[in-house]
Amino acid sequence: MALSTRRMATTAVINGERLWSALMAMAEIGRTPAGGVRRLALSDEDRRARDLLVEWLREAGCAVRVDDLGNIYGRRDGDDAGATAVVCGSHLDTVPTGGRFDGVLGVLAALEAVRAMRDADLRTHRPVEVVCWTNEEGVRFAPAMLASGVVCGRFTVDEAYAARDQDGRTFGEELRRIGYLGKPEHRMRSAAAYVELHVEQGPTLEEEGAQVGIVEGVEGISWGWADVTGRAAHAGPTPVGDRRDALVAASRIVLALRALCAELPGVRATVGRCEVVPNAINVIPGAVRLSTDLRARTADLLATASRRLEEVCAAVARDDRVEVRAREFWQSPPTPFHPAVLSAVADAARDLGHTTLRLWAGAGHDAKYVADRHPAGMIFVPSSGGLSHNEAEWTSKDDCVRGASVLLGAVLRLAAA
């Protein structure tokens, strides 16, 4: 079987021009003036992108179905129609000022893989499915990876449908509005393996001179809020010593979290959102809400970081005479990927002659929830300058083709078993 798999891998070849053309065409949907992409989940732009993907999947000979979370599946039958499928894909939604490659590369590389199989008239033993997950980013409907989380048992469908955006629209309403409310029986129930290609979104591959990343797992993530309550007062007559400035206290939490990264190597802590009340130039802030984002490879290290955050908040409350309430609202535990999938990725990269590096994903990905139930793994390709979630995000055509070629090789190996 191993010989057969290697032979198949040489008969199907990624068409780099076609892949790049698809990436650039998709980047036009939601294109920003600065050359990035704004394609929020379940927006009109997301609907247009989905429509184009469905059209391309059908042209590639895939049978398309949509589940009750709006996840899109394109199935290419194998010789054994009853065998469990090998699944590959990612997401099409972006952050508000996103780039052209985050998520979409994984979807369109999976599409290109089945196109390459069709071009070569190649048959696999197992079926191969392309998946496009809904609302991976979580910026419009929190939390992140919402639809894959429902499919893999992390959330309920009612929780997903009830999620609201900042305008009060619900996930369920918007799913129906754009015409992608499918059927629950269309959900992915099983997978022989799941492989997701993604841009690294960090600088490691580029700095190390590696062409392909073999992703060993997804780091644990803890999201929370820290609410700081002081006392609003006039900026002019209130003596500094009498102030209970919520923003000053909140700033100390931000700086303490940065110091925490040096105190606990392997931890990354970020405050990405700050809401100040009353947010007036001549008023001492009376209340501040901060977001907290903690990440680590092990559950113990993540728990230690969470405890240190609580201690920091208690110290700031005492020293600045404010009230601080910190709470976690979402956690994604560290998740290692399956050795057999990683082996298929490594073998594919080796046979193609690409240099590789083993690393962990610092961002959340749908593969994390899939790995809770099915054998899963990921492939990374470099992000120029380590930049992502930015309109200037860039991954070269050669790197995209390399990643897609490794994806194809890994899928063929897994689909032959």
Summary of the structure (lengths in Angstrom):
residues: 417
radius of gyration: 22.9
end to end distance: 7.2
largest distance: 81.9
contacts: 1542
relative contact order: 0.18
helix: 40%
strand: 23%
